[in-house]
Amino acid sequence: MLIQTTLSPHDAFDASRLRRRLIELAHADEASVTGLRLVSRSVDARQRNIKVNVKAQVYVNEPMPDVAYEAPRYRDVHGARHSVIIVGSGPAGLFAALHLLENGVKPIVLERGNDVTERKRDIAALCRNIELNSDSNYCFGEGGAGTFSDGKLYTRSNKRGDISRVLQIFHHHGAADNILYEAHPHIGSDKLPAIVKHIRQTIIDCGGEFHSKTRVTDIIIREQRAVGCVTAQGGEYIADAVVLATGHSAHDIYRMLINHHMPLEAKGFALGVRVEHPQELIDNIQYRQQRGILPAAAYQLVTQVQGRGVYSFCMCPGGHIVPATTDASLCVVNGMSASHRNSPYANSGIVVEVRVEDIPQHYASRGALAGLYYQRDVERMARRAAEQGNTFAAPAQRLADFCHGKISASLPSCSFVPGLVSSPIHQWLP
């Protein structure tokens, strides 16, 4: 029986109260209910009296299925006739490998960074200002950037199709049930590493290959087809095709493609800062009351300034700001949240669109890579602005001071572990 209702936050988020209310709405008694499964849950905080929309399946005197979806079927590819090399093991690479398994093709995954266990140690060293491993950090390594930067599983785009199958595959590999029904599903950076391990094990168990610490330096092209890769260790891998799933931070891959005279096109991007606030402030603004049992509140901002889009990006309720550079001469930060989102801080990227025509003319000689070189120079300015701090400290400014164009005399406490250095960001940020 499908129940669709609106409940108070306490009834919707307290498991025992939710069960009791759903059984009441099904006009059933406890003894006859064989199971409950949430289908969707979303908070409506538009009015002062906050409500939660809930849809649930109540099973009365009938068996409840183990899962609400058809489990993925991965084929044994130990003796497969065809194979494909996948460069990179972020979400695109991992899901490409799983898709190949579903179709009986052997995936060979080549990942430049360490596996998630070793990668945790690399990230810990980076946060303690000890060392940056340029191949294994918050961007590179098994699972890609998303493994240690929040793990949100929703998109603003309505052009990407149905993402429910993606959620089901994550759930099949160990993600919590709630990603299947929450309006804004989130796994968390503390839970994703184990799920990534399970996906890797699926690939290996089915006969695929997974090679970490294997940075690709060149592509082997025969008869105008990419059929293999050369690695930094001097090894070669040959297959029927090559999939590049390297992410936007792998600038060396773009340069390699240019050297092969492959057609690339410059495109616009977004540039900005990461803003941090007390989570309690965001809760009070969004809920107009103490959060209580409700989840940590998020926000989304979109506006136009002089005909140019300005918007929030990767908002992390109850999260942390982390050093996301892959080069010690640059400064880049990102945001992340653990599964419980229980940090006292909230943060979000606030970015502005940078169009191709905005890129200064002196980068024109870089051709299609002009935007990448422009981006790196901005990141280099950010590093120089924080040079008097610790190795991976970041420049910072109070938001009000940024808006009023003055240097911050002091900085508040912050989740960014490597430390902050007061800087006139309003002067040097393009």
NORCOR-V534401 format. One record per helix or strand. SS is the DSSP state (2 for helix, 1 for strand). FROM is the first residue (numbers start at 1). TO is the last residue. Records with the same first field share a line. If there is no record, write none. Layout:
# NORCOR-V534401
SS: FROM-TO / FROM-TO
This chain:
# NORCOR-V534401
1: 2-7 / 33-44 / 51-60 / 83-87 / 106-110 / 133-133 / 136-136 / 152-152 / 182-182 / 186-186 / 209-211 / 216-222 / 225-231 / 236-238 / 241-244 / 269-278 / 302-305 / 308-316 / 319-323 / 333-337 / 345-354 / 394-396 / 420-422
2: 9-13 / 15-25 / 30-32 / 91-102 / 116-127 / 145-148 / 164-172 / 177-180 / 192-205 / 251-259 / 279-287 / 356-358 / 361-385 / 399-404 / 425-428
